[in-house]
Amino acid sequence: MALYSEIVMDHFTHPRNVGVIEDADGVGQVGNAKCGDIMKIYLKIEKDIIVDVKFETFGCGSAIASSSMATEMIKGKPISEALQLTNKAVAEALDGLPAHKLHCSVLAEEAIKSALKDYYDRNGIAYDKSQFPDCDNCVHCHG
């Protein structure tokens, strides 16, 4: 069996939603240069719907594929659905990741949630803090 699925390779070689949204409603960045993976997610939100999403990822092929897949999974969806996105769902949508690369799907989930938290903070919207990663003390970001 190949190390990476065809879906992972497709999202790595042809990533979707790459770029920056200059007037983003929410921006989230997670990761750490020491481990080599940094993800930044930009969200454009209208009437609680994610109408556009872009990402910049510095990292391995699994990190790029995870970012690409995760953005595809939340684009056009209500915020409430995007908040339910899990790293497991991202990895499954990619038809699996090697065990030593599963942290890439975790970073994708955390980057999206970080961008949503930024959106809530910018707009003074109350939220349940337990729904969001504690990036100030996160092992992925400061490990």
N, C-alpha and C positions, 0 to 999 in steps of 0.2 A: 504494500500500500504506500502511496506517495505521502510525503510528510505534510503537504498542504493540499486541500481539496481544490477542484477546478473553480469553485466559487471564490475561495480565498485568492487564488491566482488572478481571477478576473477583476476582483475589486482592488487588488494591488496594482495590476498593470493598467487598469482603466478605472481609477477611482472616481466616484460620483461626488458632486457637491464640494469640490476643492475650491478654496478661496476665502475671501474676506467679505463680510457685509459691513460696509463703512458706517452705516447708521443703524447698527444692530440694536435690538431691544434688550438683548441679554448676551453676555459673553462669559464663557467659562474656560479656564485653563487648568489642567492637571498634569501631573507627571514630574519628572525630575531628570535633569541632564546627566546625573551620575549613572542612572540605569539606561539612559539613552532614549526614553520615550516621553515625548511631550505632546499633548493634544490640546488644541484650542478650538472651541465650538462657538459659532456665531448664530444667533436666532433672530428671525424677524417674525413677530407675532401680531396678529390682527384678530380681535374678537375671540381671544383664547385659542386660536388655531395657529400652529406653526406653519406659516405660509412660505418661509424660506429658511434654509439652514446650510451653512458652509463650515468647512473645517480646514485647519492647518495642522499637520502632524509631522513631527520630527521623530522618526523612529524606524523600526523594522517593517518588513512587509506585512506582518500580522497586525501591527498597530495601524498601518494605513488602511488595510482591509477592514479592520474593526471599525475605524472611524467612518469609512465610506458606507458600510452596511448599516451602522447605527443611524447615520443621517437619513438614509433611505427609509428606515423603519419609522422615523418620527415625522418626516416631511408630510404636511397636509393633515396631520393629526391634532386633536385637541391636546392642550397641555396636560390634562388629566391622564391621557393615554401615554404620553411621553414620559411622565413620571413613573409609570409602571414598567418601563423598559428595564430589563435586567441583562447583566453580562451573559447569563446563560442563554437568553433568547438571541443575543447577538452571535454568540458562538454557534448555536444551533442553526441560525440562518446562514452562517458561513459553512455549514456542513462540517463543523468541528474545527478545533485548533489543537495543535500539540499541547500537552500538559504544561510544558515550560513556557508557552505563549498565551495561556489563558488570562494572564494579567493584562494583556492588551484589550480584551473585551471588557474587563473591569474598568480600565481607564476610560473606555468609550462611554460606558454607563455613567461614570463619575463626571466626565466632562459635560455631558448633556445635563445632568442634574445641577452641576455648578453654574451652567449658563441659565437654567431656569431659576435658580436661587438668585442670581444677579438680576434677572428680570423682575422677580418679586421685590427685591430690595430697592431697585430703581423706582418702582412704582408704588412703594409703600403698601404692598399687598401682604397681609398676614399669612403665615404658612407654618406647617408642622416641621420643626427643625429636624425631627427624626427621619424625615423623608430624604434628607440630603447628606452627602458625605461630609465629614469633618476634615476638610482639606488642610486646615492648619496643623492637624495632628495625624495626617494620613501616612501610612507606611509607604504607599505608592508614590506620594509626593515628597516625602522627607526621609524615606527609608535609607 
